Amino acid sequence: MSSLENIKKKIFNSASAFEKQLNYYRFNKSRMVFTNGCFDIMHLGHIDYLSKAADLGDVLIVGLNSDLSVGKIKGEGRPIIDIHSRSILLASLSFVDAVVIFDEETPLNLIRFVLPDVLVKGNDYTVDKIVGAKEVIKNGGKVITIELVKGYSTTLIEKKILKNLDNKGIF
């Protein structure tokens, strides 16, 4: 089996498609860590955040907003990178065990389905504002925020690209 085929095996197009793998994690009593996001333009901040999240358990499950979901949240012109590419990039990271795509604006239904041991978001969120926190805590899990690398965000990168293009007279 090729390396790309192995990467694609880590991608699930829905919660129901992920069920068999989730049951495997549960059977093996794996400490499951869950996070989510758009991951539109992969950058150092994403890598740092995801690697720290992975260190909190045995398996890292990433809920990935679909193109439809990203468009609803971020607006016209987003995502910049399509779902196929974003999911492959995430799944290619050695510390990401599963990528589960969802269409809703929030991952609440996916979090209720997975009920991870640890729910992780960046420290730009407070626990009371993290979707699914109540459900995870009620189930005996933890909610943890991770410090983000300053100066890295897809929005900042997008603005920098547009500014550079504007300075060159392209816009």
N, C-alpha and C positions, 0 to 999 in steps of 0.2 A: 504494500500500500504506500502511495506517495505521501510526502510530508503535507502537501495541501489537502489531501483526503483526510489525513489525521486531524488537521486543523478544523475542517468542515464538520467532523464528527462531534465537535464541542459546541456547535451552533444548533439551537432549537427555535423553530419558528413560532412556537406558542407554548403556554404552560402545559397543555395536554401532551404535546410532543416531548416535553421534558420529564413527564411523570415517571417513566421507567428508570431514567438516570437518577432522579430524585429518590426513588425507592431504594436504589442501590446505595446511595449515600446514607440514607436512614438505616438500612440493614447493617451497614458497616460502622454505624454509630459515628460517622464523620461529623466533626464540628463544622457546621455550615455557616459561612459568612456571605452576606448578600449586600450588594450595592447596586446602584442604577445610575443611568445618565444617558445623555445624547452622544457623547464622545464623538463630536462632529469632526474636528481636526485634532488628531492625536498629537499631544505635546508632552513635555517633561512633567508638567503638573499632573496629567493623567497617570503617567507611569509611576510617579512617586506615590500618589494617592492609592492606586490599585495594588501596588506592591506592599504598602503598609497595611491595607485591608486584608490581603492574602495572609499576612503574618499573624492575623488574629484567629486563625482556625485551620482546619484540614483542607477544606475546599472553598474556592471563591466562585460564587455565582454572580454574574453580572446581568442585571435586567437592562436591556437596550431598547430605548425608544425607537419605534419604527419611523420611517420617513413621514408618514401621516401624523404621528404623534409629535415629532419634532416641529413640523410645520405649524401645528396648533399652538405649541408652546413658544416657539422662537419667532414665528411670523414668516412673511414672504421671503423667499430666497434661501431659506434653511430647510433641510440641512444642506450644507455645501457638499458633503460626501454622502453618497447613497448607502442604504442599509446593507447591501451586499458587501461593499468595501469596508464599512465600519465594523460589521460583525467579523469579517475575516481578520482585520487588524487586531481587534480585541482577543479573538480566539487564538491568535498566533503567539500571544504572550504566555510564557511558560507557567506563570503563576495564576492564570485565569483557567478555571476548570470547566466552566460552562457559560455560554452566552444565551440568554433567553429573550427573544424579541417580544415586545408588547405594543399594542396599538393605542391603549388608553393614554390620557394625559399624565396620569400618575401610575406608579407600580403597585397600588394598594391591593388589587386582586391577585397579582403575582406574589406579593409578600404574604398574603393570607394563605395562598396555595403552598408556598415553600415553608413558611414559618421557620426562618433561619434561627440559629443559635445567637448570631450576632448580625445586627443591622448597622451598616456604616454609611455615613455621609460626611461631607466636608464640614469644617468648622465655620463655614459661612451660614450654617443652619444651627438652630438650637433644638434640643431634643423634642420640645413641645411642637415644633414646626415640621418635624420629619414624618413624612407619610409612612404609616405602618408601625410607628414606634409603639403605640398603645397595644397593638395586636402582638408584637414581638415580646414586649415586657410581660403582658398578661400570660403568655405561653412560657414564661421563665427565661426568655432570652435577654440579651443586653443590646443597648443602643449606644454606639460609640461615634464620636466625631473625630475626624483626623485633620490636623493642621494642613492647610493648603500651601503650596509653593507660591510665594508672592510673585506677581508679575506675569503669571501664565493663565490665560483663559482663551477659549475659542473666540470670544467676542473681541478681546484685545488684539489677537492675531488678525482677525478679519478687518478690524479698523486700520491696523498697520498696513495690510496689503492694499486696502482701498486708498489710503493716504499716499502710499508710494506710487500707485497707478495714477492718482490724480496729479501728483507732482510731475509725472512724466507726460502729462497731457493726454492720457488715454481716456479719461472721463471728462 
